[in-house]
């Protein structure tokens, strides 16, 4: 089966739902007025977690199958490889081509997830440089069993992300098979990956997390120009096999500690 026949058989919306990047929770649960509580959303006890910089841009996915590909934003598919025209939303497709981002030929349905940033992508582009765009990959998923497409769109969405045990915490389980940390590192010759960040969670209270953010990532590691303000957004922490993923953002902990 080719990418084109896959779309013809199941429809664009199912492919779109299947390949979206899942939600990423904050480590601490939100409470009133956007402040964090002392409760954790995700059980990471006993896990070794690895940090990468969280870049404030827009989520982009490149879906490859055989020698054809799709380019999409977080919400929508914007371009098919043989199309001459494309959706111009946020200049995503144009930027992917201009930056020479690799579109792989793959045996299985493969989704490359990255962040397009800088330029005029978001209001925070000034932190990276408004004169240029950059693209950094943070995850790759490979889906070998496509029988999930026989389900309804709602069921596919639930397969992609669902609460593991809501009676205990909000830990999400992901249906997409992400490459583990070591496997993803082998793609560094094809893509610029998000930078790794040395990070110590300590006792994981709010002040400890904010102190760690200030210590380990005082400025962004992905500035594109000399004029960049270099303010980082935070980090994302994952375990080795990418089954636990949560984010730590400066603004969340700063807002909480202003109490």
PyMOL commands that set and color helices and strands:
alter all, ss='L'
color gray80, all
select helices_A, chain A and resi 3-10+12-19+32-34+89-98+123-127+146-150+153-160+181-185+206-216+250-257
alter helices_A, ss='H'
color red, helices_A
select strands_A, chain A and resi 25-26+28-30+36-40+49-54+58-66+68-73+77-80+106-118+133-143+161-163+172-174+196-197+234-239+245-249
alter strands_A, ss='S'
color yellow, strands_A
deselect
rebuild
show_as cartoon
